[in-house]
């Protein structure tokens, strides 16, 4: 492939949400293409007509766009290229490199189970290849699959991540190219598409390593040059088992809905198997493109940790300006209302945000009255003394002309001195009354932002709550 344009592809099957592993594969292809000035092609492998859905296709597109992964060509759909695969399969059939197989799927499954019961691996016995012309004649009108005749010898191919990989010929059976219903198998359609789309590098998960020798044999049968392969390490959970739902969310859409920044998810995915600069972990997408090291990707399994992703998200939130963060929240519909008020809320809480949804989920008391109060807080701050102190504080705060944090703090601490109390004995129940929680941003700054009317009203509501508890 000398003097040719670098062309890579991402080829998902539209049968569900985009898994984190698929997203990492898409990202690595995209980073590599952009790093070397190549092209990134999107191909949808939708020949599994029973499981492929339009909704899943839309999820693929929206997930890629969310991550900032833009394709240069496509999407191409395999379902629209069935006739092409059929023509190429017939060519191998005519040349004797492939043959018709009349075996019923149920029959093959029965043979496999018999070998399994005997503790042996099953390999197709070339039953139909060995049929005599007389034995073939009564089967000519029956449905048939087309099988590839695997030649003797081993298959060796270079892998950009793992070095040379060798598969012995006896480990391969005569695999199916075209099913009896005329649809192609994965390996066959993949080769025809990669060749016709002029793919130069195939970057995919290591679970495809068993497919690669089969695909190379098909390339050789047509006397085509095959692409260069790079098989990415698996993604594991923190317990070093295959990443699954028991480890938490595993799809891009799920993290999007939870309020994760695409910048953080891209950053986390990029680090799953690759290393960039020493002693640095936080990168923007443009920096990842510039530094992407396909030749330095590890062959060891990568560990995806949801807690680490939270850390990345916090770091990327810190990189945003308050205005940029506000704009993002407004675009997503996560906040609404007076812009100046929202800006002041963000200034107060941004260092406490892990995901964007926290702005409302964790700090909803800036937007609505507390509906519940923390149970532990109620146990600690529902005594008669607290009730009396809050009544006095409510009156003091009502008298303030300028409702500023410094003046609010002075009023609270003055009352504490007058009552010979530690300031915390007023601050803690006050925080609970205003937020429903035992933890919040700076109390006095929060009170200034809420304003005197809301503060006094909430203290009054909390006083009634304490009275109800004491009257039981």
Buried (B, 14 or more C-beta within 10 A) or exposed (E): BEEEEBBBBBBBBBBBBBBBBBBBBBBBBBBBBBBBEBBBBBBBBBBBEEEBEEEBBEBBBBBBEBBBBEBBEBBBBBBEBBEBBBEBBEEBBEEEBBBBBBBEEEEBEEBBEEEEEEEEEBBBEBBBBEBEEEEBEEEEEEEBBBBBBBEEEEBEBEBBBBEEBEBEEEEBBBBBBBBBEBBBBBBBBBBBBBBEBBBBBBBBBBEBBEBBBBBBBBBBBBEEEBBBBBBBBBBBBBEEEEBEEEBBBBBBBBBBEBBBBBBBBBBBBBBBBBBBEEEEBBBBBEBBBEBBEBEEBEBEBBBBBBEBBBBBBBBBBEEBEEEEBBEBBBEEEBBEEEEEBBBBBBBBBBEBBBBBBBBBEBBBBBBEEBEEBBEEBBEBBBBEEBBEBBEEBBEBBEEBEEBBBEBBBBBBBEBBEEBEBEEEBBBBBBBBBBBBBBEBBEBBBBBBBBEBEBBBBBBBBBBEBBEEBEEE
